Amino acid sequence: MGLITLVKELWKAFFFVCSVQFCRMALLWSLSILFSYYQLFKASLSQWLVFKPVILERCPFFSQKLVSYPRCSAFTSNFTPVCVVTGATSGLGLATAYELSKEGYVVAIVGRSQQLLSETVRKIKDWNEDAHLKAFQVDLSSIESIVEFKISLRQWLLDSHLHYSIQILINNAGILATSPRVTAEGYDQMIGTNFIGAFALTKLLLPLLESSPVSSKIVNVTSFTHRAVIDVQVDEGTVSGKRFLRSVEYPYAHIYEYSKLCLILFSNELHRQLCLMGKSNHIFVNLADPGVVQTNLMREVPAILSWLAFFVFKRLRMLQSPECGADSIIDAALAPPGTSGAYFFGGKGRTINPSGLSRNAKLARELWESTSSDSLKSNLN
C-alpha cells in the first residue's frame, strides 16, 4: 500500500512539474524573491557607505537608502487596544496573533474552522497565559460571512465593555488553490479569499477604525510573487476571476500573483481615498511581505515538490519560520503613527519598494472602481 501511494505521489508530481504554472512558480517566483533581497542588500550597502560620499558619488548604484521604522505601542493609561487578525489559525496568522497578544492587545482571531480556532486559542493561551482572545468563525471568500462577522464583532465589543473601535486590522488570510473553485457570489475562490475578502472586510470595518481614540492601522499581507505580473487588466471579469475560470488550464500561479498585486494597488488607492476624506492622519495603511515562509500555503502542491522547494530556500538561507516571517507584519502593525504606504520586508522594521506596476495610481483607481461594482455593493449593503 505504501509503495502504491508513493508511485501515485510521484506520478502526480511529474504532471505538476510539466505544467506551465509550475514552471512559472519555479522560475519567476524565485527571481522575484531574489530581487527583493537584492533591494534589501543594495539599501543596506548604501547605508553602510553613507560616510563614504566619494564612493556614493561615483557609484549611483548605491544611492538607494534603507528606510526602517521602530515599533511603537498603542497604549494609553485607560485604554486597551483591539486588533483583528484574519487567517489566524496557523502559520503567519497564528504567529502574528501570539506576538500581538504579548504586546497587550485584545486579539480577535478569524478563521474558517471552529476546531482550528479552538486549538489556536488553546495554543496561544499555553504560550501566553495573559492573552486576551476572541475567536470568530468566518469564511473570507464569502461576502455574506464577512457581513455577519462585522455584526458579531460590533456586538462583542459592546458586550465586552471595550472601546467601540479597533486599532489594527491585519488582512493575512490567503490560499493557493491549484484547481478552480467558485464562491457563493460567483468569484474565483482564490481571488475571493486573497483580495476581494480583504477589500470587503476593510470597507466594512472602516467605521470601527475611524472610531479609535488613537491612530489605527490596516496591514495587508502581500507577497514578493506580485513582481511576476508585468501586465494586468482590472475589468470585472478579471477582478472576479471569472475570466480565469474559463481557461483550459487553471492559471493558479498567475492568479495568486495577481491577487497579491491587487492587495498592493488596493492599499495605495485606499490611502488616497482616506486623504480625500481627510482621514489619512488617523488611519494608516501599510503592506507586509513575509518572504519565503514554511507554512501550509503549498498544501495543494505535491508534498515532494514543496519539500524540495523548502530545502532549496533553506540552503539559500531564505526560508523562514512563521515566527520570523511574522516580523514584517508586526513591524507594519506597530510602525510609528504617520507611517503609511510602506512596504515592509526583511524584518527589523526595514522597507523596500514593490514593483513599478503595483505603484501605478491610474491602475489602482481602476481596480477600486471595478471591485466596487454594483454586484459587490449590493452584497455590502
N, C-alpha and C positions, 0 to 999 in steps of 0.2 A: 504493500500500500504506500509506504514511504517513497519507494522508487517511482511509482506511477505519479505521485504528487510532484516529485522533483522534475520528472520529464515534462509534465504539463506546465510547470512554472517556467522551465527553460524554453519551451515552445512559445509560451505567451511572451516571454522576454524577447525572443527572437523577432517576432512580428512587431513588437513595440519598437525595437531598435530600428527596424526597417521603415518606420513611418517618418513622414516629413516633420511632424510635430516634435518627435523625439530629437531629431537632428537639430531642430530649431532650439530646443532646450539645451542640448549638449553644447552647441556652438555659441549661439547668441547670448544665452544666459551667462555662460562662462565669461565671455568678453565683457558683458555688462558689469559683472561684479568686479572684474579686474580693472575696468575703467573707473569704478567708484573708489577702489583702493588707490588707484593712480592719482586721483584728485586729492585724496587724503594725504598721500605721500608728498605730492607736489606742494600742497599748502603747508605741511609740516616743515618741509625743507625751506620754504620761503620764510617761515617764522624763524628758523634757526639762522638764516642768513640776514636777518633784519639788521644786525650790527656789522654787516659787510656790504655797504652800499655800492662799492665798486663792482662786486660780483653781480648784484641785482641790476645795476645799470647796464652791464654788458650782456646780461642773460635775461631778457624779458620773460623767458620760460618760467622763471621762478617768482614772477610778480604776484601770483595769487596768494592772498593771505588767509591763514587759518582763523576762522571765527568760532569761538567756543563760548558757551554760556554756563554760568554756575547754576546750581539748583537753589530754589527758594521755597519757603514754606508758606501755606495759605492761612495759617492760624492767626486768630486774634484771641483776646482774653476770654470772650464769651461766645465763641463761635466754633462749631465743629464742621469741617468741610466734608462734602459728599462727592464721590466720583462714581461714574458708570463705566464698566469695562465689558465690552462685548467679546464673545469668543473666549470666555474666561475659564473654561473647564479643562484646558490642557495647554501645554506649550507656552508660548509667549503671553497669552492672556492670563494664565494661572500665575506665572512669574510676576507679571505686572500687578495683578490684584494683591498678591502677597507683599510686594515691595511697598505699595501704597498703603496697605493696612499697617505696615511698620511705621509709616510716616504719620499715622494717626487718622487717616481718612476713614470715613464710613464708606465701605465699598459695596456697591450694587453689582453683583456678578451676573452676567447674562449668558445663557447657553441654551442649546436645543434640547438636551436630555436632562430630565429631572433627576435621574440616578447619578449622572456625572456631576450635576450641580451639588447634590448632597455630598458626594465624595470630595468635591472641591472645597466645600465649607469645612469638612472634617480635616482635610489636609492642612489648610491654612490655619485652622484653629490649633492643630498639633504643632505647627511651626511658630505660631504667634498666638498665645492664649488670650492676648488682649485685643485681638482683631474684632472689629465690628462689621458684620457681613449681612447681606440680604440677597437671596438667590431669586432670580426671575427666569422662568422658562419662556424663551422667545425664539421664534424662527425668523432670522433676519432676512430670509428670502421671501417672506410673506408680509405685505403691507398691512394686512388685517391684524396679524400677530403683533406688529410694531405699534399699531394704534392701541391695541389692548394693553401693551406694555406701558405706553405713556400714561394711560388711565391708572393702571396699577401702581406705577411709580409715584404719581401725584398723591394717590390715596395713602401710600406707605409713608411718604414724607409728612403728611398731615397727622397720621396715627402715631408716628414715632416722635412727634414734637420736635422734629428737626426744623431748621430754617427751610422755608418752602422754596428751595433752589438747589441747583447742583453747581459744583465748581469745576469739575473736569469730566469731559466725555471722551472716551477713548474708543474709536471705531477700529477694533482689531479683528473682528470676525472675518474669516475668509476661507475659501475652499479651492482646491484644484481638482476639478472633475474631468475625467478622461472620456466620459460618454455624455451625450446630450440629455438634459433633463429640463423640464419646464415647470415654472412656479404656477401657483393658482391664478396669478394675474396674467400669465402668458409670457413671462420673461424667461430668458435663459437663466437657469439656476445659479450658475457661476457669477454672471454679471449681477443678478438679483441680490446675491449674498454679498459679494465683494464691493459693489458700488452703489446700486440703487437702494439697498437696505441702509447703508451708511448715509446716503443722501436724505432718505425719508426720515430716518431716526434723528438726524441732526436738525432738520427743519422743525420736527415736532417738539424737540426738547429745547429749542432756542429760547422760548419764554422762561424756562427754568434757569437757563444760563444767564439770561438778562437780569433775572431777579436776584442774583448773587450779590451779597453785600461787599464782596471783594471781587477782583477781576477773575474771570473764568476762562477756561481753555478748552479747545477742541483739538484732539490729536488724531489724525488719520494715519493709520499704519499702511504704508505703501511698500514698494519693493524695487530693487535695482532692475528687475526684469522690464520695467517700463521703458528702459533705454532701448530695448529691442524694437520698439514701434517707431517707424520712420515716417509713416503717413497714416492718417485716421479720418474717418467720416463720423459725424455726430448727428446723423439723421435718426429718426425714430426707430427705424428698423435695426440700425446698428446698436443704438443705445439700449434697446430692449433685448438685443441678442437674437431677435427673430431671423435676421439675415444669416447668422452663423448656423442656425438650426437647419437651414436648407442646404447646407454644404454636404457634398458627398462624403468627405472625411471630416469629422468634427474637429475644428481647429482649436483644441483645448489650450495649447501653449499660447497661441496668439490671443485668445480670449482672456486668459489670465493676465498677460501683459497689458492688454487694452484696459481691463478693469482697474489695474493699478495706476495706469496713466490717467484714467478718468478721475481717480481719487485726488490726484495732484491738481488737475485742472479745476475740479470742483472746489478744492481748498483755496486756490488762488481767486476764483470768482466769488467765493463766499466772503473772503477778506474784502474784496472790492465792494460787495453788496453791504457789508457791515459799515464800511467807510461812508457809503451813500446815505445810510440810515443814521449816521452819527454814533455808531456803537463800537467802532474799531478801537476805542480807548478803554473798552471794558471787556470785550470778548476777543480772544486771540486764537488764531488758527495756525497750527504747526503740523509738520509732517515728520514721520519717523520711519526710517529704513533699517530694520534689524540686521540686514545682510543674510548670510547663509546660516540657518539655524537648524539644529537637529530636532525637528518636531514631526508630528504625524501628518503634515500637509501633503506629503507624497504617498499617502497610504494606498492610493489607487494605481500607483506606478508599481510594476513588478518588483517584489522585495529585493531580488538580486541586483536590480539596476539602482534602486535607491540606496542600497548598501554600498554599491560601488561608487556612486556619486559622493556619498558622505565620506568614504575612505579617501577619495582623491582630494576633496576640500580639506579634510583633516591633515593630510600630508602637506598641503599648501598653507597650513595654519590659518585657514579662513573659516573653518567650521566652528560654530559657537554653540554652547549650551543655551537653553531657553533663558536661564538666569542672566547670562552675559548679553544675549541678544536683546533682552528687555531693557538694557541700559539706555539705548537710544530713545525708547518710548518714555521711560521715566525722565530722561533729560528734557524731552519735549513737553512733558506734562508739568514739570517743576521749573521750567525756564522762567527767568525774571519777568514780571509784568511789563508789557510793552513789546515783548518778543513775539513777532507774528510773521508768518510766511517763511520760516526757517525750515530747512531740510536736514534733520539730524541723522547722522550716520557715524558709526565707529566708536560710540560711547564717549565718555569724558566731556560731554557737552559739545562735541565737535559737529560742525555742519559742512556740507558741500553743496554743490549745485546739482539739481536734477537735470534732465535732458532739456535741450532747447525747445523741443516740441511741447513739453509739459509747461513751458512758461509763455506759451502763445496766448495772449489775452483775448484775441478775437475768437480763437477756438474754445477757450474757457467759457466765454459768454454764449456761444452757440450750443455748447454742451448743456449749460444751465437751462437754456430755453427748451431744448429737446427733452431733457429729463423732467422739466416742469410742464410736461404736456398735459392736455386735458384729461387723459386716462389716469395719470398719476395724481393730478389734483383732485379728481373725484374720489380717489381712494384715501386721500389725506384729509378730506373734509368730513 
